């Protein structure tokens, strides 16, 4: 099985070294080979199960509940400025 | 003192035979003595523990009644958000993360006055079956320090087994409470999906994750389950159902219980000594009045394959939040945003997490979604139907918790697939959202074997009654590792 490791890593925003790309390429192929066993089951008439509880839209009142502790949120940021998260520039 | 159970200690505290401060000190003395060999914890919170202990002692002094876990030392898996205390998920990417809020279950435990000893080690982001994937250090099995404690709640299970706490909380996505409980010879319960709020549990695979107890006996398990169960408006997937008093299920009587021994998990691929112990446990329950028959769940052999598409798919989405912006590690390399993401995630995540993000991203990517992810969800439906059919005939299903006893540190790290297959007995339960408990049912070469009991959704009481009956009529849970 051929997997475009570089493409997948890009989608996942994951920087990989050359060695990691090779390793994950092999390992993913082996795991996906095992996943092929699922094809033995006929599931044409089977609905997909995403969730095991018989829950439908869970709604609540649209009410503002203030969070008092915003300083501790910002303090966790690697780089902040005032109440803002600072990021590297996006546009030249 | 630290070797006792929570319910024993509760009586001693109430009778003023011991104080919570003394008890807490004895737990930390034990930690001092064995922790450098076991390495169950990543953070200790002795000051907070003593503070809570003093509060409990004050109450006793004033003649007030203590709730069942008040003044009792409890260890917390380090993927449960604790306000003001590091919560790392044993990942370098969260090594400095101090949550600004508490998980709902932490709020509950604080309210009832439990004593938090610290945060326990896990496989990074709860991804693993041995705690070797911790970004900090592996945890060692108290029964044999050269072996793994299981995972991902290996720190919690080892801490309970080594008496480095009285009881503990873990989380279970594909067996992460039950398998380490089996490997460490303690009791571990994964509640029904929705029974316990997941608010503040760092998400791995949201449709599978549940928080649950790891304890020294079934009674403590029921007590801790009582403390953490219930609907939470902050978790829209928590079930809005009444919670029974699980202690009422602690009845020494298995008569008329219909037990189904799972054929697929008592044959090929399962260690002979494990199968023997589980069959003996089934006979024991039969001798106590239960009706035991074999039951086949033919789709079980597909469960691991389905799980290792569904769980990584959900994980790859959940872990997108670790981007070096709002919290956690940020790479110093890369001058623009996208390269900052690449480098942050490369430096911050360990190999297993990267592997699962890659696998999940692949399964969800254009062109493969139907063949892998959607197919796995359909197989998940078939697995659930297999269970539904089985529960028409049986109250509780029996199997081994793990296909073998604990393996050696390093034994399976080179081959991810063989590690994944060690979850063969626990994974189907998460896929179907059911409750299951693991309890000690024997030993092979001085290593504990776990018996798994599986129930229908929200039928924890049945599990607890059968488990309690088995425990009351056996001695396995009384054995302690010779640390």
Interface residues (C-beta under 8 A of the other chain):
Chain A: X3 X5 X7 X8 X9 X11 X12 X13 X14 X15 X16 X17 X20 X24 X27 X28 X30 X31 X32 X34 X35 X37 X38 X39 X40 X41 X43 X46 X47 X48 X49 X50 X51 X52 X53 X55 X58 X60 X67 X69 X70 X72 X73 X75 X76 X77 X78 X79 X85 X87 X88 X89 X90
Chain B: X96 X97 X98 X100 X101 X193 X194 X207 X233 X236 X237 X239 X299 X301 X302 X304 X305 X306 X308 X309 X316 X320 X323 X324 X325 X326 X327 X328 X329 X330 X334 X335 X336 X337 X338 X339 X340 X341 X342 X343 X345 X346 X349 X351 X354 X355 X357 X358 X359 X361 X362 X365 X372 X374 X375 X376 X377 X378 X379 X380 X381 X382 X384 X416 X417 X420 X431 X432 X433 X434 X457
